[in-house]
């Protein structure tokens, strides 16, 4: 059975739950909920396991805090023997308008500390990432407050549909592959 590691980036703790920076957690939680798979605390994170049409997906919410996400990613890839091309990291992106979807096979960390740590620990930028646009509606020096801030009422209202789209994207990534999923979902 082909195995995938789907990593949702975020910070643990109730104070971070509804923040923009935790959209990675939200996406894997929505996927787990759809497949009625509970998360359980394991080493370096909370995990849920789902199966879709002959594919096994390990959903990970690292408990290492955002800036040390790479440790959990590498641990679970090695423990579960998951190759780099079957890793998908879900993260927020201030360089994209709210709700925008960008699936990429590689790229820079874009100034994102979670991606920086993953890249450093993997020793590669050649890993799949799903960037969920959170917008950049903040003034100079206010980036941290913005990404650690709560969703606006308008964003929160639109979030359900965007999470449904995100769940479909992750399922497509596991079933149809990266190229077909990029063609179907990027810019949608």
C-alpha positions as CSV (number, residue, x, y, z in Angstrom):
1,X,0.0,0.0,0.0
2,X,1.4,3.4,-1.0
3,X,2.0,5.6,2.1
4,X,1.9,9.4,2.3
5,X,2.8,11.8,5.1
6,X,0.5,14.8,5.1
7,X,1.8,17.4,7.5
8,X,-0.3,20.3,8.6
9,X,1.8,23.1,10.1
10,X,0.6,25.1,13.1
11,X,1.3,25.8,16.8
12,X,-0.2,23.7,19.6
13,X,-2.3,25.3,22.3
14,X,-5.8,26.9,22.5
15,X,-4.4,30.4,22.0
16,X,-3.4,29.4,18.5
17,X,-6.4,27.3,17.4
18,X,-8.2,29.8,15.3
19,X,-5.2,31.8,13.9
20,X,-4.2,32.1,10.3
21,X,-0.8,30.5,11.1
22,X,-2.7,27.3,12.0
23,X,-4.4,26.7,8.7
24,X,-2.2,23.6,8.2
25,X,-3.7,22.0,11.3
26,X,-7.2,23.0,10.1
27,X,-6.7,21.3,6.8
28,X,-5.6,17.9,8.2
29,X,-8.3,18.1,10.9
30,X,-10.9,18.6,8.2
31,X,-9.5,15.6,6.3
32,X,-9.5,13.4,9.4
33,X,-13.1,14.5,10.3
34,X,-14.3,13.6,6.8
35,X,-12.9,10.1,7.2
36,X,-13.9,9.8,10.8
37,X,-10.3,9.3,11.9
38,X,-9.4,10.5,15.4
39,X,-6.1,12.2,16.2
40,X,-4.0,10.6,19.0
41,X,-0.9,12.0,20.7
42,X,2.2,10.2,19.6
43,X,5.9,11.1,19.4
44,X,6.4,14.7,18.3
45,X,2.8,15.3,17.3
46,X,-0.8,14.3,17.0
47,X,-1.5,11.7,14.3
48,X,-4.5,10.3,12.5
49,X,-4.4,7.5,9.9
50,X,-6.8,7.2,7.0
51,X,-7.1,4.9,4.0
52,X,-8.4,6.0,0.6
53,X,-8.6,3.6,-2.3
54,X,-5.5,1.6,-1.6
55,X,-3.5,4.6,-0.2
56,X,-2.5,5.1,3.4
57,X,-2.3,8.7,4.6
58,X,-0.6,9.6,7.9
59,X,-1.9,13.0,9.0
60,X,0.5,14.8,11.3
61,X,0.1,17.9,13.4
62,X,3.6,18.5,14.9
63,X,3.7,19.3,18.6
64,X,7.1,20.9,18.2
65,X,5.8,24.4,17.5
66,X,6.0,25.9,14.0
67,X,9.7,26.8,14.0
68,X,10.9,23.2,14.9
69,X,8.5,21.3,12.5
70,X,11.3,19.6,10.6
71,X,12.1,17.3,13.6
72,X,8.7,15.8,13.6
73,X,8.6,15.6,9.7
74,X,11.9,13.7,9.5
75,X,11.1,11.4,12.4
76,X,7.8,10.2,10.9
77,X,9.1,9.9,7.4
78,X,11.9,7.7,8.7
79,X,9.7,5.7,11.1
80,X,7.0,5.0,8.4
81,X,9.5,4.7,5.5
82,X,7.8,7.4,3.5
83,X,9.8,8.7,0.5
84,X,10.2,12.5,-0.1
85,X,7.9,12.6,-3.1
86,X,5.0,11.2,-0.9
87,X,5.4,14.1,1.7
88,X,3.0,17.0,1.5
89,X,3.4,20.0,3.9
90,X,0.3,22.2,4.3
91,X,1.1,25.8,5.4
92,X,-0.2,29.4,5.4
93,X,1.2,31.9,2.9
94,X,1.0,35.7,3.3
95,X,2.1,36.1,-0.3
96,X,-1.2,34.8,-1.6
97,X,-4.7,36.3,-1.2
98,X,-7.0,34.7,1.3
99,X,-8.1,31.3,0.3
100,X,-5.8,31.0,-2.7
101,X,-4.4,27.5,-3.4
102,X,-0.9,26.8,-4.6
103,X,0.4,23.3,-4.8
104,X,4.1,23.0,-5.7
105,X,6.7,20.3,-6.0
106,X,9.5,22.5,-4.6
107,X,10.4,26.0,-3.8
108,X,11.8,28.5,-1.3
109,X,10.7,28.8,2.3
110,X,9.2,32.2,1.4
111,X,10.4,33.5,4.8
112,X,8.2,30.9,6.6
113,X,10.0,29.6,9.7
114,X,8.2,26.2,9.6
115,X,9.3,25.6,6.0
116,X,12.8,26.9,6.8
117,X,13.2,24.2,9.5
118,X,11.8,21.4,7.4
119,X,14.1,22.3,4.5
120,X,17.1,22.4,6.9
121,X,16.2,19.1,8.5
122,X,15.5,17.4,5.2
123,X,18.5,18.9,3.6
124,X,16.4,19.7,0.6
125,X,13.8,22.1,-0.8
126,X,12.5,19.4,-3.1
127,X,9.4,18.5,-1.2
128,X,5.7,19.0,-2.0
129,X,4.0,21.9,-0.3
130,X,0.4,23.2,-0.3
131,X,0.4,26.9,0.4
132,X,-3.0,28.2,1.6
133,X,-3.2,32.0,1.1
134,X,-4.0,34.0,4.2
135,X,-3.4,37.4,2.6
136,X,-1.2,40.3,3.8
137,X,-3.6,42.7,5.3
138,X,-1.1,44.2,7.8
139,X,1.1,47.2,8.2
140,X,4.9,47.4,8.5
141,X,6.2,45.3,11.4
142,X,2.8,43.7,12.0
143,X,3.3,40.4,10.2
144,X,3.6,38.3,13.4
145,X,0.5,39.8,14.9
146,X,-1.3,39.2,11.7
147,X,-0.5,35.5,11.2
148,X,-1.0,34.8,14.9
149,X,-4.3,36.8,14.7
150,X,-7.8,35.3,14.4
151,X,-9.6,35.1,11.1
152,X,-11.8,38.1,10.2
153,X,-15.5,37.5,10.1
154,X,-15.5,37.5,6.3
155,X,-12.6,35.0,6.2
156,X,-14.2,32.7,8.8
157,X,-17.4,32.6,6.7
158,X,-15.5,31.6,3.6
159,X,-13.2,29.1,5.4
160,X,-15.6,26.1,5.3
161,X,-15.7,26.0,1.5
162,X,-11.9,26.6,1.3
163,X,-11.3,23.7,3.7
164,X,-13.6,21.4,1.6
165,X,-11.5,22.4,-1.4
166,X,-8.3,21.7,0.6
167,X,-9.5,18.2,1.6
168,X,-10.3,17.4,-2.1
169,X,-6.8,18.7,-3.0
170,X,-5.0,16.4,-0.5
171,X,-7.1,13.4,-1.6
172,X,-6.3,14.1,-5.2
173,X,-2.6,14.4,-4.4
174,X,-2.6,10.9,-3.0
175,X,-4.8,9.4,-5.7
176,X,-4.0,11.3,-8.9
177,X,-0.5,12.6,-8.2
178,X,1.1,16.0,-8.1
179,X,0.9,17.1,-11.7
180,X,-2.8,16.3,-12.2
181,X,-3.7,17.8,-8.8
182,X,-1.8,21.1,-9.6
183,X,-3.6,21.4,-12.9
184,X,-7.0,20.8,-11.3
185,X,-6.6,22.9,-8.1
186,X,-4.0,25.7,-8.6
187,X,-5.8,29.0,-9.0
188,X,-9.2,27.5,-8.0
